[in-house]
């Protein structure tokens, strides 16, 4: 069957789950009656390469033209080639979740051939304990694939990488020269596999238009290779490119050679530009009506943006459509034993967005001047749940990764309530801001709805720099929020940053001490250090002088322009801290070396920390002040209790009490209150049950309590019997 549009994700993004851009676009095109087919060429190339036939061909080609010099490691892999060829199909099936019993063989360490990646293995017993055979085997199988990746890079294709391909060619590529030259050299080994698969897809799909999504620098080279091949073999088919890389890097594009490989580049949200482009190619719209689109006119790059055409609201873009993708063939890998890191690479996650853009939109290192972050628009919780139900029915998978810039707490609360009301069994995680709205009770609600993890930017753990970043949080506040998540059983991952303008050596060490204390207190499970990068569309990049840094050059390149080289005259030598920060963090994540002096992580003299040794524990003791607001919503997640009025006696006097019995998944609980209050409480627990669409505020409960002729609501509500109910699912939100 011929489809109008062929949506492509070029190699390589993730191996465990499809990157969602094409699924979002296909979902939108469905609403417009435009037929589309999508393919993730990354997973298709991986499966072709890592198969019995693929490996046999790889070893044959290396034997036919051996490199002049072989490292000892690669010589070992070649010597063991039969072992690789004979085990690869079973390993891939295992990583696809279709051969789970192989875990026992892999874990014994005598089934897979082992090269240099295994030498750097963590102590597996320490990392996975006596349980976790599946995870241990996934980690070993991942090392086995990494060994093969080393072979490919050394012998046939230096650009190879599992989640990125030829990334170096596109990183800070102010000029198109290097990429242009690479595209005019002969095909690499991987290029041949890629274009063979592309040829078969083009033959069966027969599209009139191809749209290539380029989310990352590591997809760029392969995207141009695909465009080049299509131009040569299907010159009549028009090619468009969009995605995260063009959105941030190609906004000032002026090199006409780019259009030898593709015809159009669209920026930001793809729905309206894609629809207009499709209609333009079908003669239904004029060129002037294109939206946010680069093209070549009379040999010059021109940009057309029909401002009268508005973007679609999030309620109008349809539900992401994952059909056509090889959903049962993605590969779950565990590269790093940290449980939070493995979420990115292990398991199939349906990707969805709670809100377009960022509700905070102030961080000075972030591209907040661009519409995809600046324009904030949340989606109603009921519509999100509708989309989740549709996607579960389509994919058979109930794991969701909400890919928001920062998910809004109020919407997370509404979504959690909706999930629980619909009795949906889902597992989900997302990115957040560590703000004080995440109370203990909200975290318990999120956990009850299936939330297992959150990641958020702590950035620089220094209140001065958090102020400069305009993060709107303090370190003490982050610590308290992290404790709420951790105690609710939700894993926490923090993004950390070093090298922010004017950051001193003292502040870098103090930030590390804050992070050490958070791990020591058990309120942080995972983290990652990034070095600050100045980008063109962030407040720092737009006004460097305000942040006391200078651009190295004012020249605007003809190709990619986002990462700006800069000089920080007042700050520390940021680069020198990189190794020590990362090494210490790796140990902290494993719960080791938390008592080391910080100097031990660095080979040069660093200042002593000025942070009090109990800063975080003190912050945790100062619980957020302030009483519960009368507008707080009261929700009961537990099962409705049984109640009976019983007579008690003591020293000759008798009285009646209302006795409630609560059953939850783990325990049975009893409370007793006076019968009039008992009657009121029984009615109220039915009213505030989570299944009811109406939610009640604390003030409404107080009013109903007093209307029942009862006295002293606060004394009753804050006393032991009602407080006990917090263990059984009573929440103030």
VOVEXMAR-446299 format. One line per field, with one value per residue (C-alpha): residue number from 1; residue in one letter; x, y, z. Coordinates in nm, 3 decimals. Example, Ala and Ser with C-alpha at 12.3 -4.5 7.8 and 13.67 -1.06 7.14 Angstrom:
VOVEXMAR-446299
nr = 1:2
rest = A:S
c1 = 1.230:1.367
c2 = -0.450:-0.106
c3 = 0.780:0.714
//
This chain:
VOVEXMAR-446299
nr = 1:2:3:4:5:6:7:8:9:10:11:12:13:14:15:16:17:18:19:20:21:22:23:24:25:26:27:28:29:30:31:32:33:34:35:36:37:38:39:40:41:42:43:44:45:46:47:48:49:50:51:52:53:54:55:56:57:58:59:60:61:62:63:64:65:66:67:68:69:70:71:72:73:74:75:76:77:78:79:80:81:82:83:84:85:86:87:88:89:90:91:92:93:94:95:96:97:98:99:100:101:102:103:104:105:106:107:108:109:110:111:112:113:114:115:116:117:118:119:120:121:122:123:124:125:126:127:128:129:130:131:132:133:134:135:136:137:138:139:140:141:142:143:144:145:146:147:148:149:150:151:152:153:154:155:156:157:158:159:160:161:162:163:164:165:166:167:168:169:170:171:172:173:174:175:176:177:178:179:180:181:182:183:184:185:186:187:188:189:190:191:192:193:194:195:196:197:198:199:200:201:202:203:204:205:206:207:208:209:210:211:212:213:214:215:216:217:218:219:220:221:222:223:224:225:226:227:228:229:230:231:232:233:234:235:236:237:238:239:240:241:242:243:244:245:246:247:248:249:250:251:252:253:254:255:256:257:258:259:260:261:262:263:264:265:266:267:268:269:270:271:272:273:274:275:276:277:278:279:280:281:282:283:284:285:286:287:288:289:290:291:292:293:294:295:296:297:298:299:300:301:302:303:304:305:306:307:308:309:310:311:312:313:314:315:316:317:318:319:320:321:322:323:324:325:326:327:328:329:330:331:332:333:334:335:336:337:338:339:340:341:342:343:344:345:346:347:348:349:350:351:352:353:354:355:356:357:358:359:360:361:362:363:364:365:366:367:368:369:370:371:372:373:374:375:376:377:378:379:380:381:382:383:384:385:386:387:388:389:390:391:392:393:394:395:396:397:398:399:400:401:402:403:404:405:406:407:408:409:410:411:412:413:414:415:416:417:418:419:420:421:422:423:424:425:426:427:428:429:430:431:432:433:434:435:436:437:438:439:440:441:442:443:444:445:446:447:448:449:450:451:452:453:454:455:456:457:458:459:460:461:462:463:464:465:466:467:468:469:470:471:472:473:474:475:476:477:478:479:480:481:482:483:484:485:486:487:488:489:490:491:492:493:494:495:496:497:498:499:500:501:502:503:504:505:506:507:508:509:510:511:512:513:514:515:516:517:518:519:520:521:522:523:524:525:526:527:528:529:530:531:532:533:534:535:536:537:538:539:540:541:542:543:544:545:546:547:548:549:550:551:552:553:554:555:556:557:558:559:560:561:562:563:564:565:566:567:568:569:570:571:572:573:574:575:576:577:578:579:580:581:582:583:584:585:586:587:588:589:590:591:592:593:594:595:596:597:598:599:600:601:602:603:604:605:606:607:608:609:610:611:612:613:614:615:616:617:618:619:620:621:622:623:624:625:626:627:628:629:630:631:632:633:634:635:636:637:638:639:640:641:642:643:644:645:646:647:648:649:650:651:652:653:654:655:656:657:658:659:660:661:662:663:664:665:666:667:668:669:670:671:672:673:674:675:676:677:678:679:680:681:682:683:684:685:686:687:688:689:690:691:692:693:694:695:696:697:698:699:700:701:702:703:704:705:706:707:708:709:710:711:712:713:714:715:716:717:718:719:720:721:722:723:724:725:726:727:728:729:730:731:732:733
rest = X:X:X:X:X:X:X:X:X:X:X:X:X:X:X:X:X:X:X:X:X:X:X:X:X:X:X:X:X:X:X:X:X:X:X:X:X:X:X:X:X:X:X:X:X:X:X:X:X:X:X:X:X:X:X:X:X:X:X:X:X:X:X:X:X:X:X:X:X:X:X:X:X:X:X:X:X:X:X:X:X:X:X:X:X:X:X:X:X:X:X:X:X:X:X:X:X:X:X:X:X:X:X:X:X:X:X:X:X:X:X:X:X:X:X:X:X:X:X:X:X:X:X:X:X:X:X:X:X:X:X:X:X:X:X:X:X:X:X:X:X:X:X:X:X:X:X:X:X:X:X:X:X:X:X:X:X:X:X:X:X:X:X:X:X:X:X:X:X:X:X:X:X:X:X:X:X:X:X:X:X:X:X:X:X:X:X:X:X:X:X:X:X:X:X:X:X:X:X:X:X:X:X:X:X:X:X:X:X:X:X:X:X:X:X:X:X:X:X:X:X:X:X:X:X:X:X:X:X:X:X:X:X:X:X:X:X:X:X:X:X:X:X:X:X:X:X:X:X:X:X:X:X:X:X:X:X:X:X:X:X:X:X:X:X:X:X:X:X:X:X:X:X:X:X:X:X:X:X:X:X:X:X:X:X:X:X:X:X:X:X:X:X:X:X:X:X:X:X:X:X:X:X:X:X:X:X:X:X:X:X:X:X:X:X:X:X:X:X:X:X:X:X:X:X:X:X:X:X:X:X:X:X:X:X:X:X:X:X:X:X:X:X:X:X:X:X:X:X:X:X:X:X:X:X:X:X:X:X:X:X:X:X:X:X:X:X:X:X:X:X:X:X:X:X:X:X:X:X:X:X:X:X:X:X:X:X:X:X:X:X:X:X:X:X:X:X:X:X:X:X:X:X:X:X:X:X:X:X:X:X:X:X:X:X:X:X:X:X:X:X:X:X:X:X:X:X:X:X:X:X:X:X:X:X:X:X:X:X:X:X:X:X:X:X:X:X:X:X:X:X:X:X:X:X:X:X:X:X:X:X:X:X:X:X:X:X:X:X:X:X:X:X:X:X:X:X:X:X:X:X:X:X:X:X:X:X:X:X:X:X:X:X:X:X:X:X:X:X:X:X:X:X:X:X:X:X:X:X:X:X:X:X:X:X:X:X:X:X:X:X:X:X:X:X:X:X:X:X:X:X:X:X:X:X:X:X:X:X:X:X:X:X:X:X:X:X:X:X:X:X:X:X:X:X:X:X:X:X:X:X:X:X:X:X:X:X:X:X:X:X:X:X:X:X:X:X:X:X:X:X:X:X:X:X:X:X:X:X:X:X:X:X:X:X:X:X:X:X:X:X:X:X:X:X:X:X:X:X:X:X:X:X:X:X:X:X:X:X:X:X:X:X:X:X:X:X:X:X:X:X:X:X:X:X:X:X:X:X:X:X:X:X:X:X:X:X:X:X:X:X:X:X:X:X:X:X:X:X:X:X:X:X:X:X:X:X:X:X:X:X:X:X:X:X:X:X:X:X:X:X:X:X:X:X:X:X:X:X:X:X:X:X:X:X:X:X:X:X:X:X:X:X:X:X:X:X:X:X:X:X:X:X:X:X:X:X:X:X:X:X:X:X:X:X:X:X:X:X:X:X:X:X
c1 = 0.000:0.133:0.135:0.153:0.414:0.701:0.821:1.176:1.386:1.745:2.006:2.061:1.848:1.745:1.737:1.472:1.187:1.100:1.172:0.818:0.841:0.716:0.439:0.322:0.321:0.146:-0.120:-0.172:-0.179:-0.450:-0.674:-0.625:-0.690:-0.330:-0.190:0.152:0.395:0.674:1.002:1.274:1.576:1.793:1.644:1.623:1.996:2.082:1.884:2.034:2.387:2.350:2.218:2.387:2.401:2.494:2.788:2.909:2.920:3.095:3.371:3.406:3.452:3.715:3.899:3.888:4.038:4.204:4.319:4.695:4.711:4.479:4.452:4.490:4.123:3.993:4.232:4.071:3.717:3.815:3.969:3.640:3.422:3.246:3.135:2.988:2.814:2.665:2.533:2.409:2.055:1.984:2.119:1.908:1.595:1.678:1.720:1.387:1.224:1.144:1.396:1.403:1.539:1.872:1.944:2.057:2.315:2.442:2.477:2.705:2.972:3.070:2.815:2.916:3.261:3.417:3.652:3.770:3.430:3.401:3.726:3.556:3.251:3.125:3.121:2.800:2.706:2.746:2.540:2.259:2.273:2.184:1.861:1.814:1.925:1.746:1.911:2.253:2.221:2.101:2.408:2.641:2.466:2.503:2.879:2.893:2.725:2.961:3.258:3.116:3.066:3.441:3.517:3.296:3.453:3.808:3.770:3.487:3.326:3.484:3.155:2.957:2.783:2.468:2.269:2.447:2.608:2.879:2.789:3.131:3.062:2.760:2.865:2.915:2.923:2.922:3.034:2.879:3.222:3.319:2.976:2.960:3.299:3.200:2.883:3.095:3.325:3.237:2.966:3.074:2.988:2.686:2.577:2.541:2.314:2.114:2.056:1.965:1.691:1.584:1.562:1.330:1.110:1.089:0.995:0.705:0.582:0.608:0.564:0.518:0.701:0.960:0.989:1.307:1.311:1.650:1.622:1.995:2.336:2.388:2.109:2.224:2.479:2.246:1.959:2.164:2.278:1.910:1.827:2.120:2.015:1.649:1.755:1.961:1.702:1.367:1.437:1.065:1.007:1.034:1.227:1.165:1.367:1.263:1.315:1.516:1.847:1.717:1.498:1.797:2.094:1.975:1.774:2.026:2.102:2.246:2.454:2.277:2.467:2.237:1.961:2.151:2.030:1.689:1.428:1.279:1.365:1.083:1.128:0.955:0.617:0.587:0.210:0.112:0.436:0.393:0.029:0.105:0.405:0.197:-0.076:0.184:0.336:-0.015:-0.086:-0.342:-0.135:0.111:0.476:0.402:0.164:0.440:0.500:0.847:1.011:1.356:1.396:1.620:1.504:1.723:2.028:1.979:1.842:1.514:1.286:0.910:0.686:0.321:0.241:-0.134:-0.131:-0.157:-0.018:-0.256:-0.370:-0.257:-0.619:-0.625:-0.309:-0.451:-0.312:0.040:0.015:0.282:0.162:0.419:0.701:0.858:0.739:0.817:1.172:1.326:1.622:1.639:1.995:2.148:2.469:2.503:2.390:2.228:1.852:1.746:1.989:1.857:1.507:1.634:1.762:1.565:1.203:0.955:0.816:0.531:0.624:0.364:0.364:0.154:0.211:0.366:0.655:0.765:0.537:0.840:1.026:1.286:1.607:1.888:2.084:1.778:1.652:1.349:1.329:1.219:0.848:0.880:0.972:0.824:0.466:0.316:-0.004:-0.117:-0.348:-0.655:-0.603:-0.909:-0.772:-0.429:-0.590:-0.792:-0.464:-0.297:-0.581:-0.563:-0.185:-0.205:-0.463:-0.237:0.104:0.012:0.252:0.142:0.470:0.474:0.760:0.618:0.882:0.794:1.045:0.898:0.566:0.335:0.251:-0.120:-0.157:0.035:-0.214:-0.514:-0.362:-0.290:-0.650:-0.785:-0.563:-0.682:-1.049:-1.028:-0.849:-0.574:-0.269:0.020:0.384:0.513:0.795:0.869:1.085:0.994:1.109:1.194:0.940:0.762:0.424:0.551:0.429:0.444:0.076:0.108:0.405:0.198:-0.083:0.160:0.301:-0.051:-0.118:0.193:0.467:0.799:1.060:1.118:1.417:1.476:1.740:1.917:2.175:2.433:2.375:2.449:2.185:2.380:2.403:2.046:1.947:2.153:2.000:1.655:1.568:1.326:1.435:1.682:1.902:1.716:1.383:1.515:1.629:1.282:1.106:1.347:1.269:0.895:0.949:1.192:0.968:0.676:0.889:0.957:1.318:1.483:1.743:1.904:2.063:2.370:2.567:2.916:3.085:2.797:2.932:3.123:3.114:3.422:3.624:3.478:3.121:3.198:3.331:3.041:2.795:2.968:2.939:2.564:2.525:2.733:2.510:2.194:2.320:2.433:2.084:1.932:1.712:1.879:1.921:2.084:2.243:2.452:2.695:2.682:2.925:2.747:2.709:2.622:2.349:2.239:1.873:1.922:1.934:2.311:2.373:2.152:2.319:2.660:2.779:2.500:2.651:3.014:3.119:3.232:3.167:3.490:3.362:3.064:3.078:2.754:2.823:2.641:2.525:2.471:2.461:2.357:2.652:2.862:3.227:3.274:3.532:3.454:3.722:3.598:3.513:3.725:3.895:3.573:3.710:3.961:3.682:3.509:3.679:3.664:3.296:3.196:3.410:3.282:2.922:2.959:3.070:2.796:2.533:2.661:2.650:3.028:3.302:3.046:3.288:3.587:3.725:3.636:4.004:4.050:3.856:4.086:4.453:4.500:4.444:4.078:3.935:3.784:3.405:3.234:2.907:2.816:2.851:2.487:2.339:2.106:2.000:1.916:1.720:1.521:1.435:1.291:0.975:0.791:0.621:0.260:-0.068:-0.269:-0.476:-0.857:-0.856:-0.654:-0.840:-0.907:-0.898:-0.928:-0.748:-0.827:-1.111:-1.429:-1.416:-1.666:-1.816:-1.999:-2.111:-1.982:-2.029:-1.719:-1.706:-1.449:-1.484:-1.859:-1.929:-2.023:-2.017:-2.054:-1.790:-1.798:-1.529:-1.391:-1.190:-0.969:-0.814:-0.532:-0.292:-0.052:-0.234:-0.559:-0.619:-0.880:-0.983:-1.255:-1.436:-1.755:-2.069:-2.188:-1.843:-1.834:-2.155:-2.024:-1.682:-1.841:-2.038:-1.737:-1.504:-1.760:-1.778:-1.401:-1.335:-1.105:-1.365:-1.592:-1.537:-1.614:-1.333:-1.394:-1.180:-1.089:-1.312:-1.611:-1.551:-1.534:-1.862:-2.037:-1.896:-2.040:-2.368:-2.402:-2.402:-2.054:-1.800:-1.429:-1.344:-0.968:-0.941:-1.118:-0.941:-0.587:-0.625:-0.486:-0.777:-0.794:-0.413:-0.398:-0.597:-0.300:-0.144:-0.450:-0.475:-0.619:-0.444:-0.452:-0.357
c2 = 0.000:0.345:0.601:0.974:1.043:0.825:0.928:0.819:0.822:0.767:0.575:0.590:0.703:0.448:0.073:0.000:0.218:0.424:0.796:0.944:1.223:1.016:0.858:1.207:1.321:1.007:1.058:1.413:1.315:1.057:1.344:1.506:1.191:1.190:0.840:0.792:0.506:0.529:0.344:0.358:0.274:0.273:-0.047:-0.198:-0.141:-0.275:-0.597:-0.650:-0.602:-0.798:-1.122:-1.448:-1.351:-0.989:-1.084:-1.351:-1.088:-0.844:-1.092:-1.197:-0.836:-0.777:-1.096:-0.995:-0.651:-0.666:-0.333:-0.270:-0.289:-0.468:-0.392:-0.690:-0.656:-0.673:-0.958:-1.151:-1.080:-1.198:-1.515:-1.584:-1.498:-1.838:-1.788:-1.448:-1.573:-1.872:-1.678:-1.351:-1.455:-1.603:-1.290:-1.054:-1.262:-1.247:-0.866:-0.843:-1.021:-1.326:-1.570:-1.499:-1.835:-1.761:-1.531:-1.834:-1.931:-1.576:-1.513:-1.815:-1.622:-1.917:-1.874:-1.540:-1.462:-1.177:-0.901:-0.574:-0.434:-0.717:-0.612:-0.296:-0.478:-0.367:-0.633:-0.798:-0.948:-0.607:-0.440:-0.693:-0.894:-1.260:-1.186:-1.000:-1.275:-1.104:-0.767:-0.921:-1.108:-0.792:-0.608:-0.888:-0.909:-0.530:-0.557:-0.830:-0.594:-0.311:-0.540:-0.592:-0.217:-0.171:-0.417:-0.223:0.113:-0.014:-0.219:-0.095:0.230:0.476:0.670:0.381:0.416:0.252:0.562:0.796:0.772:1.007:1.244:1.411:1.531:1.729:1.853:2.231:2.202:2.577:2.486:2.217:2.140:1.833:1.672:1.758:1.595:1.283:1.249:1.257:0.979:0.616:0.450:0.315:-0.042:0.084:0.310:0.002:-0.170:0.152:0.220:-0.144:-0.123:0.220:0.085:-0.198:0.045:0.299:0.018:-0.099:0.241:0.435:0.776:1.114:1.282:1.170:1.343:1.273:1.348:1.444:1.468:1.461:1.537:1.160:1.124:1.400:1.222:0.926:1.167:1.330:0.987:0.885:1.209:1.166:0.808:0.907:1.201:0.961:0.683:0.864:1.217:1.297:1.240:1.554:1.534:1.738:1.740:1.853:1.765:1.872:1.922:2.164:2.338:2.437:2.430:2.532:2.847:3.069:2.823:2.984:2.713:2.618:2.285:2.143:2.139:1.897:1.629:1.752:1.997:2.153:2.204:2.286:2.430:2.374:2.196:1.993:1.960:2.285:2.310:1.948:1.994:2.314:2.154:1.851:2.076:2.292:1.983:1.873:2.215:2.313:2.596:2.855:2.872:3.187:2.985:2.755:2.777:2.794:2.632:2.671:2.599:2.695:2.975:3.076:2.920:3.101:2.968:3.138:3.105:3.132:3.174:3.242:3.411:3.409:3.027:2.925:2.617:2.346:2.327:2.016:1.895:1.897:1.704:1.354:1.057:0.936:0.635:0.367:0.138:0.020:0.026:-0.307:-0.273:-0.631:-0.615:-0.332:-0.427:-0.363:-0.302:-0.222:-0.031:0.123:-0.073:0.234:0.157:0.504:0.510:0.176:0.330:0.513:0.198:-0.089:-0.166:-0.033:0.308:0.475:0.842:1.109:1.478:1.623:1.984:2.159:2.386:2.468:2.622:2.780:2.908:3.120:2.913:3.122:2.827:2.700:2.789:2.968:3.212:2.928:2.849:2.479:2.579:2.930:2.845:2.656:2.462:2.174:1.892:1.803:1.494:1.320:1.362:1.237:0.925:0.874:0.887:0.649:0.397:0.420:0.367:0.073:-0.093:-0.034:-0.127:-0.378:-0.188:0.008:0.188:0.565:0.813:1.167:1.363:1.707:1.987:1.989:1.827:2.068:1.944:2.038:1.844:1.548:1.547:1.558:1.285:1.060:1.095:1.021:0.710:0.578:0.655:0.467:0.177:0.193:-0.018:0.189:0.252:0.600:0.849:1.204:1.514:1.773:2.090:2.018:2.261:2.265:2.172:1.812:1.746:1.410:1.349:1.444:1.205:0.924:0.993:0.986:0.655:0.509:0.600:0.412:0.679:0.503:0.774:1.143:1.330:1.700:1.971:2.048:2.203:2.374:2.287:2.646:2.900:3.192:3.015:2.880:3.247:3.341:3.049:3.172:2.816:2.934:2.668:2.636:2.341:2.288:2.281:2.025:1.806:1.809:1.738:1.452:1.303:1.315:1.127:0.877:0.799:0.745:0.487:0.701:0.703:1.044:1.138:1.483:1.661:1.845:2.117:2.253:2.543:2.793:3.147:3.291:2.958:2.942:2.639:2.689:2.672:2.361:2.180:2.304:2.174:1.834:1.835:1.907:1.616:1.389:1.476:1.403:1.056:0.999:1.095:0.843:1.102:1.086:0.762:0.878:1.184:1.299:1.591:1.799:2.076:2.406:2.485:2.834:2.816:3.084:3.095:3.104:3.423:3.366:3.331:3.630:3.860:3.718:4.044:4.025:3.693:3.820:3.591:3.662:3.485:3.371:3.500:3.694:3.506:3.323:2.998:2.900:2.568:2.479:2.763:2.675:2.584:2.898:2.880:3.125:3.257:3.281:3.516:3.519:3.149:2.842:2.612:2.416:2.140:2.023:1.924:1.691:1.361:1.400:1.504:1.206:0.951:1.057:1.046:0.692:0.580:0.774:0.608:0.271:0.388:0.375:0.623:0.864:0.933:1.020:1.374:1.555:1.629:1.256:1.276:1.537:1.522:1.895:2.107:2.199:2.427:2.278:2.280:2.566:2.371:2.262:1.880:1.852:2.106:1.855:1.674:2.014:2.112:1.788:1.860:2.201:2.067:2.321:2.555:2.656:2.486:2.286:2.533:2.520:2.489:2.163:1.878:1.572:1.235:0.882:0.616:0.323:0.073:0.180:0.051:-0.159:0.017:-0.113:0.055:-0.138:-0.095:-0.060:-0.078:0.013:0.028:-0.013:0.258:0.179:0.387:0.336:0.387:0.364:0.111:0.120:-0.164:-0.069:-0.334:-0.235:-0.444:-0.499:-0.467:-0.434:-0.125:-0.026:0.314:0.415:0.749:0.867:0.744:1.090:1.160:0.800:0.844:1.166:1.009:0.707:0.941:1.161:0.872:0.764:1.122:1.178:0.831:0.868:0.705:1.011:1.270:1.557:1.650:1.811:2.071:2.067:2.374:2.186:1.899:2.142:2.303:1.966:1.863:2.175:2.139:1.795:1.974:1.851:2.067:2.143:2.013:2.084:1.886:1.587:1.607:1.644:1.379:1.028:0.830:1.045:1.076:0.696:0.706:0.864:0.515:0.379:0.625:0.954:1.242:1.623:1.759
c3 = 0.000:-0.071:0.211:0.156:0.426:0.546:0.894:0.981:1.299:1.176:1.382:1.674:1.969:2.231:2.182:2.446:2.327:2.019:2.026:2.025:1.764:1.470:1.682:1.784:1.420:1.295:1.564:1.439:1.069:1.154:1.267:0.925:0.724:0.592:0.554:0.715:0.780:1.040:1.095:1.358:1.144:1.458:1.600:1.250:1.183:1.530:1.478:1.131:1.264:1.589:1.441:1.348:0.980:1.059:1.282:1.038:0.763:0.997:1.088:0.722:0.613:0.885:0.784:0.417:0.488:0.829:0.980:0.975:1.353:1.591:1.961:2.190:2.285:1.927:1.840:2.127:1.999:1.648:1.793:1.973:1.673:1.666:2.025:1.935:1.619:1.803:2.103:1.948:1.847:2.192:2.366:2.153:2.221:2.592:2.582:2.395:2.689:2.477:2.626:3.002:3.115:2.941:3.239:3.442:3.179:3.126:3.500:3.542:3.342:3.119:2.839:2.683:2.546:2.747:2.629:2.784:2.891:3.144:3.310:3.436:3.574:3.909:4.176:4.058:4.390:4.549:4.275:4.238:4.561:4.565:4.376:4.051:3.811:3.522:3.590:3.641:3.311:3.131:3.258:3.140:2.802:2.767:2.830:2.561:2.310:2.416:2.338:1.988:1.959:2.034:1.753:1.507:1.601:1.571:1.252:1.030:1.147:1.393:1.412:1.565:1.903:2.043:2.121:1.884:1.542:1.412:1.694:1.685:1.328:1.441:1.788:1.764:1.386:1.316:0.965:0.744:0.589:0.792:0.761:0.390:0.329:0.525:0.315:-0.002:0.115:0.048:0.253:0.590:0.691:0.890:0.601:0.379:0.632:0.679:0.310:0.237:0.501:0.374:0.018:0.127:0.323:0.037:-0.202:0.016:0.142:-0.188:-0.018:-0.185:0.105:0.363:0.702:0.903:1.275:1.420:1.799:1.881:1.728:1.710:1.449:1.216:0.997:0.936:0.858:0.581:0.457:0.425:0.247:0.010:-0.079:-0.138:-0.360:-0.571:-0.603:-0.563:-0.694:-0.717:-0.340:-0.126:0.203:0.518:0.838:1.188:1.553:1.857:1.674:1.405:1.668:1.879:1.638:1.290:1.358:1.175:0.893:0.578:0.402:0.074:0.052:0.323:0.060:-0.162:0.082:0.194:0.063:0.377:0.744:0.986:1.337:1.673:1.701:1.382:1.339:1.164:0.956:0.843:0.743:0.548:0.377:0.275:0.135:-0.045:-0.212:-0.317:-0.472:-0.206:-0.054:-0.180:-0.073:0.128:0.345:0.477:0.853:1.020:0.717:0.560:0.188:-0.100:-0.333:-0.628:-0.463:-0.130:0.199:0.284:0.587:0.553:0.853:0.787:1.120:1.051:1.076:1.443:1.611:1.723:2.085:2.270:2.281:1.897:1.811:1.859:2.050:1.964:1.731:1.774:1.495:1.230:1.491:1.591:1.949:2.053:1.919:2.122:2.339:2.714:2.828:3.166:3.111:3.457:3.762:3.921:3.931:3.815:3.522:3.406:3.366:3.057:2.886:3.041:2.961:2.707:2.795:2.609:2.584:2.652:2.750:3.035:2.936:2.637:2.741:3.095:3.359:3.533:3.226:3.407:3.436:3.290:3.139:2.949:2.597:2.742:2.450:2.219:2.180:2.258:2.617:2.641:2.539:2.834:2.778:3.003:2.891:3.100:3.320:3.172:2.817:2.930:3.075:2.753:2.558:2.803:2.766:2.385:2.385:2.629:2.401:2.100:2.243:2.514:2.744:3.051:3.132:3.066:3.061:3.063:2.871:3.009:3.063:3.415:3.499:3.689:4.043:4.020:3.696:3.843:4.132:3.895:3.676:3.976:4.101:3.753:3.716:4.054:3.978:3.647:3.822:3.559:3.639:3.507:3.596:3.525:3.584:3.480:3.515:3.781:3.960:4.324:4.463:4.796:4.643:4.660:5.012:5.187:5.101:4.733:4.700:4.858:4.610:4.314:4.438:4.470:4.105:3.982:3.990:4.056:3.992:3.931:3.794:3.846:3.827:4.151:3.913:4.137:4.503:4.614:4.710:4.552:4.216:4.234:4.267:3.958:3.768:3.881:3.972:4.240:4.490:4.781:4.871:5.200:5.017:4.766:5.055:5.213:4.884:4.814:5.152:5.077:4.750:4.904:5.201:4.964:4.778:4.468:4.340:4.296:4.032:4.038:3.744:3.872:3.697:3.743:3.568:3.582:3.516:3.817:4.004:4.228:4.336:4.685:4.549:4.343:4.652:4.864:4.602:4.613:4.995:4.971:4.729:4.960:5.254:5.055:4.963:5.322:5.445:5.202:5.026:4.684:4.490:4.170:4.008:3.712:3.672:3.350:3.267:3.198:2.827:2.713:2.448:2.205:2.312:2.691:2.904:2.959:2.584:2.501:2.760:2.861:3.022:3.280:3.395:3.376:3.087:2.730:2.402:2.236:1.901:1.768:1.436:1.353:1.171:0.853:0.996:1.365:1.619:1.968:2.189:2.235:2.343:2.629:2.874:3.247:3.385:3.747:3.782:3.858:3.604:3.569:3.342:3.606:3.849:3.602:3.688:4.067:4.065:3.852:4.037:4.379:4.255:4.121:4.467:4.647:4.426:4.545:4.906:4.947:5.046:5.192:5.479:5.255:5.284:4.960:4.889:4.826:4.496:4.338:4.239:4.300:4.609:4.662:4.931:5.247:5.236:5.415:5.449:5.803:5.832:5.944:5.697:5.529:5.850:6.003:5.692:5.718:6.081:5.991:5.833:5.619:5.864:5.821:5.894:5.645:5.442:5.467:5.085:5.099:4.936:5.151:4.973:5.114:4.909:5.140:5.141:5.322:5.680:5.870:6.174:6.478:6.797:7.096:7.470:7.687:8.065:8.325:8.705:8.692:8.434:8.073:7.757:7.383:7.113:6.734:6.639:6.284:6.124:5.825:5.601:5.367:5.158:5.445:5.776:5.969:6.185:6.441:6.572:6.817:6.841:7.019:6.831:6.704:6.554:6.430:6.236:6.081:6.001:5.829:5.605:5.533:5.443:5.182:5.048:5.022:4.875:4.575:4.348:4.381:4.107:4.351:4.588:4.926:5.100:5.467:5.512:5.365:5.607:5.900:5.788:5.764:6.105:6.266:6.075:6.238:6.573:6.668:6.848:6.815:6.467:6.498:6.821:6.664:6.326:6.463:6.730:6.737:6.579:6.263:6.249:6.243:5.918:5.739:5.749:5.575:5.286:5.417:5.236:5.252:4.911
//
